[in-house]
Amino acid sequence: MSSGKKFDSGKAPVSLISSEALLQEASVLAMGRDKYGAHNWRGGLEWTRVCDALLRHVLAWKDGEDLDPESGLSHIAHARACTGFILEYIKTHPELDNRYKKVTN
């Protein structure tokens, strides 16, 4: 047992993230880097455009297609990248939130 101190309570336990999932998502981002430029996605996109891509990947996977025909990478890895973009945009690009908002009374 270590006697060193580390004050990390309350911090995200990043070691719990699946290495396989993270590596596959990184492969999708590498393809995006080669196609659009490194960190291009950080400039922001309308949220529904990312949601559309996310849903297209999930639906293709649901219908039995494991790999995206363009990239040869997992549709689920593409979907994971899309959800990551949306999570980032919630914090960094709220002005690009173009979702339909249901009016409630």
C-alpha positions as a printed NumPy array, in Angstrom:
array([[  0.   ,   0.   ,   0.   ],
       [  1.243,   3.478,  -0.898],
       [  1.9  ,   6.06 ,   1.776],
       [  1.729,   8.983,  -0.673],
       [ -1.176,  11.409,  -0.641],
       [ -3.396,  12.327,  -3.563],
       [ -6.458,  14.52 ,  -3.171],
       [ -8.655,  13.346,  -6.025],
       [-11.967,  12.572,  -4.395],
       [-14.851,  13.902,  -6.447],
       [-12.827,  13.843,  -9.657],
       [-14.003,  11.788, -12.621],
       [-12.65 ,   8.203, -12.507],
       [-11.372,   8.28 , -16.084],
       [ -9.783,   4.834, -15.708],
       [-13.306,   3.379, -15.801],
       [-13.757,   4.347, -19.472],
       [-13.468,   1.397, -21.828],
       [-10.076,   1.474, -23.556],
       [-11.538,  -0.275, -26.606],
       [-14.353,   2.261, -26.942],
       [-11.975,   5.182, -26.486],
       [ -9.528,   3.844, -29.087],
       [-12.294,   3.248, -31.623],
       [-13.66 ,   6.761, -31.05 ],
       [-10.136,   8.137, -31.534],
       [ -9.946,   6.286, -34.868],
       [-13.127,   8.068, -35.978],
       [-11.625,  11.4  , -34.914],
       [ -8.434,  10.582, -36.854],
       [-10.539,  10.01 , -39.98 ],
       [-12.235,  13.357, -39.344],
       [ -8.848,  15.003, -38.9  ],
       [ -7.689,  13.668, -42.259],
       [-10.921,  14.702, -43.986],
       [-11.657,  18.082, -42.357],
       [ -8.562,  19.064, -40.375],
       [ -7.487,  18.488, -36.794],
       [ -9.924,  19.88 , -34.242],
       [-12.279,  21.157, -36.958],
       [-15.239,  19.871, -34.946],
       [-14.337,  22.199, -32.06 ],
       [-15.543,  25.16 , -34.141],
       [-19.068,  23.909, -33.55 ],
       [-21.916,  22.647, -35.669],
       [-25.645,  23.068, -35.335],
       [-26.7  ,  20.494, -32.813],
       [-29.318,  18.88 , -35.041],
       [-26.732,  18.188, -37.761],
       [-24.696,  16.197, -35.253],
       [-27.846,  14.526, -33.93 ],
       [-28.805,  13.549, -37.492],
       [-25.385,  11.93 , -38.029],
       [-25.624,  10.187, -34.659],
       [-29.037,   8.75 , -35.494],
       [-27.991,   7.671, -39.006],
       [-25.108,   5.687, -37.495],
       [-27.312,   4.128, -34.824],
       [-30.022,   3.23 , -37.342],
       [-27.501,   1.679, -39.742],
       [-26.123,  -0.381, -36.871],
       [-29.651,  -1.337, -35.744],
       [-30.366,  -2.57 , -39.264],
       [-27.349,  -4.893, -39.132],
       [-24.584,  -2.806, -40.706],
       [-21.622,  -2.898, -38.325],
       [-19.157,  -0.732, -40.247],
       [-19.599,   2.645, -41.886],
       [-19.057,   2.149, -45.641],
       [-17.039,   5.367, -46.053],
       [-14.635,   4.959, -43.135],
       [-14.68 ,   1.21 , -42.561],
       [-15.022,   2.014, -38.857],
       [-17.722,   0.999, -36.409],
       [-21.029,   2.833, -36.646],
       [-21.102,   2.736, -32.84 ],
       [-17.693,   4.456, -32.677],
       [-19.05 ,   7.148, -35.007],
       [-22.113,   7.508, -32.775],
       [-19.867,   7.784, -29.733],
       [-17.916,  10.6  , -31.411],
       [-21.179,  12.392, -32.202],
       [-22.368,  12.185, -28.607],
       [-18.986,  13.524, -27.505],
       [-19.393,  16.49 , -29.832],
       [-22.843,  17.223, -28.444],
       [-21.595,  17.01 , -24.86 ],
       [-18.834,  19.469, -25.745],
       [-21.208,  21.798, -27.604],
       [-23.568,  21.969, -24.634],
       [-20.709,  23.637, -22.784],
       [-18.911,  25.5  , -25.585],
       [-21.528,  26.294, -28.239],
       [-24.963,  26.765, -26.672],
       [-25.69 ,  29.319, -29.406],
       [-25.766,  26.465, -31.961],
       [-28.617,  24.665, -30.173],
       [-31.217,  24.556, -32.925],
       [-33.318,  21.732, -31.536],
       [-37.071,  21.972, -31.697],
       [-38.281,  22.992, -28.257],
       [-41.703,  21.688, -27.335],
       [-43.811,  24.429, -25.8  ],
       [-45.375,  23.408, -22.53 ],
       [-48.113,  25.219, -20.684]])
